Amino acid sequence: MKFVKRDKIIVEPFLAFGNNKEVFLKGRVISAYTDKRPSSRNNWLKNILASIKRYSGSSIPSAKVEIKFQEVSYVISTDENGVFELRIGDYQPNEGSKEIVTFKVLEPVSKKSQVAKLEVNHYSGPTGVISDIDDTVIISHSTDIGKKFWLSISKNAFTRRPLPGVSDFYKKLTENGQLPIFYVSSSDWSLFDLIRDFMKFRHIPNGPILLKDKHINLRNIWKSGGGDHQHKLDKIELIFGMYPDMSFYLIGDSGQQDPEIYAQILQSHPRRIRGVFIRLVDVLDDERKQKLSDLINMEHFHFVETSDEAIAIAEKEMII
């Protein structure tokens, strides 16, 4: 496998979703290595080499990106991580037709710079779902650095495994994809395509994937998914702000800080949380339970070990 570096700078669009008044767009600009799409037949060595390529890309800070939407052009700069975002307000959705937004790098100048496109997805309704990803949807072993690191470099979108029954649970909870679902994770944007392809391959309901902005490279790849999880609160608040009339089910796991983050959300927005499902990675100690119960009414929290148990609770409470 040859490491042939691209002589062009590319824009990777990640998000294009909105309500009936505004659209939220996000992406990044990088200089990356070429790579083939992964396969379920790839062995661990091929996956490791692909991971090295993935994290060898360089983010481009202060790049200028031209965004075109509904015949209007916007020029925006990337931050220190090569990431950009834009909220466009006061617009009218084109009912009955697809809305496409385009992205092009203006600076640095690249002769082979291509235009990237995303379709804008609009969400509405009274109910939605917000879910973590690591050890909630996809097996990640987040509490074991060694296992997590090996999984992250030796597997790909088609060889990573989901939590048993998670696809069935999410299909039921979203009424077979009719209700919107948003994924919020501490994984970094370098894993966006892996997570997107994994969701599709495992038949897990599609929805916006909001990841951590900080750039991860070969020197700090072991930090992916770790560190401060404040950004999860920020991204959940973004979703709440975009859909002020929507209430949510929150799904996460006990391996990191999901219970505490969701407790803070429940404190701030008590009327907008319909229920919380936390998958137990290990035993939740009494001290941690007490701290949670001091913050919020624990009747909103459902601690489960399996997707079948979550489905049973949801059916009993007539959620599904």
C-alpha positions in Angstrom: 0.0 0.0 0.0 1.6 3.2 -1.2 1.3 6.5 0.7 0.8 8.9 -2.1 -0.1 12.3 -0.8 -2.6 14.4 -2.5 -1.4 17.6 -4.1 -4.7 19.3 -3.3 -6.5 20.6 -0.3 -10.0 19.2 0.2 -13.1 20.3 2.0 -15.0 17.6 3.9 -18.6 18.7 4.6 -20.1 17.0 7.7 -23.5 18.5 8.6 -26.3 20.2 6.7 -29.5 20.2 8.8 -32.2 22.7 9.8 -35.7 23.6 10.9 -38.2 25.8 9.0 -36.2 28.9 9.7 -32.5 28.2 9.7 -29.8 25.8 8.5 -26.7 24.6 10.4 -23.7 23.7 8.3 -20.3 22.2 9.4 -17.2 20.8 7.8 -13.4 21.0 7.8 -10.5 21.6 5.4 -7.6 19.2 5.3 -4.6 18.0 3.3 -5.0 14.3 3.3 -3.7 11.0 1.9 -5.5 9.1 -0.8 -7.2 5.9 0.4 -9.5 3.2 -0.9 -12.9 2.6 0.6 -12.6 -0.1 3.4 -14.0 -3.6 3.0 -15.2 -6.3 5.3 -12.5 -8.5 3.8 -9.7 -6.1 5.0 -7.4 -7.7 7.5 -6.1 -5.9 10.6 -2.8 -4.9 8.9 -4.7 -3.1 6.0 -6.9 -1.4 8.6 -3.9 -0.2 10.6 -2.3 1.3 7.5 -5.7 2.9 6.6 -5.8 4.4 10.2 -2.3 5.8 9.8 -3.4 7.5 6.6 -6.6 8.8 8.3 -4.7 10.4 11.0 -1.8 11.6 8.9 -3.9 14.3 7.3 -3.2 17.9 8.3 -6.0 20.3 9.2 -5.8 23.7 7.5 -6.4 26.6 9.9 -7.6 30.0 8.5 -8.6 28.5 5.2 -11.3 30.3 3.3 -14.4 28.3 2.2 -17.1 29.4 -0.2 -20.5 28.0 0.7 -23.4 28.4 -1.7 -27.0 27.8 -0.7 -30.2 28.9 -2.3 -28.2 31.0 -4.8 -26.4 33.0 -2.1 -22.7 32.7 -1.4 -21.0 32.9 2.0 -17.3 32.9 2.6 -16.1 31.6 6.0 -12.7 30.8 7.6 -11.7 27.6 9.4 -10.6 27.7 13.0 -7.3 26.4 14.4 -8.6 22.8 13.9 -9.5 23.4 10.3 -13.2 23.3 11.2 -15.8 25.7 10.1 -19.5 26.1 10.8 -22.3 28.4 9.6 -25.9 29.1 10.6 -28.1 30.6 7.9 -31.3 32.1 9.2 -34.3 33.8 7.7 -34.8 31.4 4.8 -37.7 29.5 3.4 -37.4 25.8 2.7 -38.1 24.7 -0.9 -41.0 22.3 -0.2 -41.1 19.2 -2.3 -37.6 19.5 -3.7 -34.1 18.6 -2.5 -31.9 21.4 -1.2 -28.2 21.1 -2.0 -25.4 23.2 -0.4 -22.0 23.3 -2.0 -18.6 23.9 -0.5 -15.3 24.9 -2.2 -11.9 25.9 -0.8 -10.9 29.4 -2.0 -7.7 29.7 0.1 -5.1 28.2 0.1 -5.4 28.0 -3.7 -5.3 24.5 -5.1 -5.5 23.7 -8.8 -7.4 20.5 -8.2 -9.8 21.8 -5.6 -13.2 20.2 -6.1 -16.7 21.3 -5.1 -18.3 19.1 -2.3 -22.1 18.8 -1.9 -24.5 17.9 0.8 -28.3 17.6 0.9 -29.9 19.6 3.6 -32.1 17.5 6.0 -35.0 19.2 7.7 -36.4 18.0 11.0 -39.6 18.8 12.8 -42.2 17.3 15.2 -42.7 17.0 18.9 -40.2 14.2 19.7 -36.6 13.4 18.9 -33.8 11.2 20.1 -30.2 12.2 21.1 -27.7 9.4 21.4 -24.1 8.9 22.3 -22.1 6.5 20.0 -19.1 4.9 21.8 -20.3 1.9 23.9 -23.9 3.0 23.3 -24.2 2.2 19.6 -20.7 0.8 18.7 -18.6 -1.4 20.9 -15.6 0.8 21.8 -14.3 -0.3 25.2 -13.9 3.3 26.2 -12.9 2.5 29.7 -10.0 0.4 28.6 -7.4 2.5 26.7 -5.5 -0.5 25.3 -8.6 -2.3 23.9 -10.1 1.0 22.6 -6.9 1.9 20.8 -6.6 -1.5 19.2 -10.2 -1.4 18.0 -9.8 2.1 16.6 -6.8 1.2 14.5 -7.4 -2.5 13.6 -11.0 -2.4 12.5 -13.0 -0.4 9.9 -16.7 0.6 9.4 -17.6 -2.9 8.2 -15.7 -4.9 10.8 -16.6 -2.9 14.0 -19.4 -4.4 15.9 -22.6 -2.7 17.3 -24.1 -3.3 20.7 -26.4 -6.3 20.3 -30.0 -5.3 19.5 -29.2 -1.6 19.2 -30.5 -1.3 15.6 -33.9 -2.8 16.6 -34.2 -0.6 19.7 -33.4 2.6 17.7 -35.8 1.6 14.9 -38.6 1.1 17.5 -37.7 4.3 19.4 -37.7 6.4 16.2 -40.7 4.7 14.8 -38.6 3.2 12.0 -36.8 6.4 11.3 -39.8 8.7 11.3 -38.6 10.6 14.4 -35.3 12.5 14.1 -32.3 11.2 15.8 -29.0 13.1 16.5 -25.7 11.4 17.5 -23.3 13.3 19.8 -19.9 11.8 20.5 -16.5 12.6 21.9 -14.9 10.9 18.9 -13.1 13.4 16.6 -14.1 14.4 13.0 -11.4 12.1 11.5 -13.8 9.2 12.3 -16.9 10.8 10.7 -16.8 8.7 7.6 -16.2 5.5 9.6 -19.2 6.2 11.9 -21.4 7.2 8.9 -20.6 4.1 7.0 -20.9 1.9 10.1 -24.5 3.2 10.8 -25.6 2.5 7.2 -24.0 -0.9 7.1 -25.6 -1.9 10.5 -29.0 -0.5 9.5 -29.0 2.0 12.4 -31.4 5.0 11.8 -29.6 7.9 10.0 -29.2 11.3 11.6 -26.7 14.2 12.1 -23.5 13.1 13.7 -21.9 15.8 15.9 -18.3 15.0 16.9 -15.5 16.7 18.8 -13.8 19.6 17.0 -10.2 19.2 18.3 -8.0 17.7 15.7 -6.4 14.3 16.4 -3.2 13.2 14.6 -0.7 10.4 14.8 1.0 11.9 17.8 -2.2 12.0 19.9 -4.4 9.3 18.3 -4.7 7.5 21.6 -6.6 10.6 22.9 -9.5 10.1 20.4 -12.8 10.0 22.3 -11.3 11.1 25.6 -10.6 14.3 27.5 -13.2 16.9 28.3 -16.8 16.1 27.4 -18.1 19.7 27.8 -18.5 19.8 24.0 -21.3 17.2 24.4 -23.3 19.7 26.5 -22.6 22.4 23.9 -23.8 20.3 21.0 -27.0 19.1 22.8 -27.7 22.8 23.6 -27.3 23.5 19.9 -29.9 20.8 19.0 -32.2 22.1 21.7 -31.9 25.7 20.3 -32.5 24.5 16.7 -35.7 22.6 17.8 -37.2 24.6 20.7 -40.6 22.8 20.5 -39.1 19.3 20.5 -38.6 17.1 23.5 -36.1 14.3 23.6 -35.1 10.8 24.7 -31.4 10.7 25.7 -29.4 7.5 25.3 -25.9 6.9 26.6 -23.7 4.7 28.7 -22.1 4.7 32.1 -18.5 4.3 30.9 -17.8 8.0 30.7 -19.8 11.0 31.7 -23.1 10.5 30.0 -25.2 10.1 33.2 -23.8 13.4 34.6 -24.1 15.3 31.3 -27.7 14.1 30.9 -28.5 15.0 34.5 -27.3 18.6 33.8 -29.5 18.7 30.7 -32.4 17.5 32.7 -31.8 20.2 35.3 -31.7 22.9 32.7 -34.6 21.6 30.5 -36.8 19.4 32.8 -39.8 19.7 30.5 -38.0 18.7 27.4 -36.7 15.3 28.5 -39.0 12.4 28.0 -36.7 9.8 29.4 -33.0 8.8 29.7 -31.6 5.3 28.9 -28.1 4.5 30.2 -26.4 1.3 29.3 -24.4 0.0 32.2 -20.8 -0.7 31.1 -20.0 -1.8 34.6 -21.6 -1.6 38.0 -22.7 2.0 38.9 -21.3 2.5 42.4 -23.5 3.9 45.2 -21.5 7.2 45.5 -22.1 8.0 41.8 -25.8 7.1 42.1 -26.1 9.4 45.1 -24.5 12.3 43.3 -26.9 11.8 40.4 -30.0 11.6 42.7 -28.9 14.8 44.4 -29.0 16.5 41.1 -32.3 15.2 39.6 -35.3 13.0 40.0 -34.0 9.6 39.1 -37.4 8.3 37.8 -36.4 9.8 34.5 -33.3 7.5 34.3 -33.4 3.9 33.1 -30.3 1.9 33.7 -30.2 -1.1 31.4 -27.7 -3.8 30.5 -29.1 -4.8 27.1 -31.2 -3.4 24.3 -33.9 -6.0 25.0 -34.2 -4.6 28.5 -34.5 -1.1 27.1 -37.1 -2.2 24.6 -39.1 -3.9 27.4 -39.0 -0.6 29.5 -40.0 1.5 26.5 -43.0 -0.9 25.8 -44.1 -0.9 29.4 -44.1 2.9 29.6 -45.8 3.0 26.2 -42.9 4.9 24.6 -42.9 2.5 21.7 
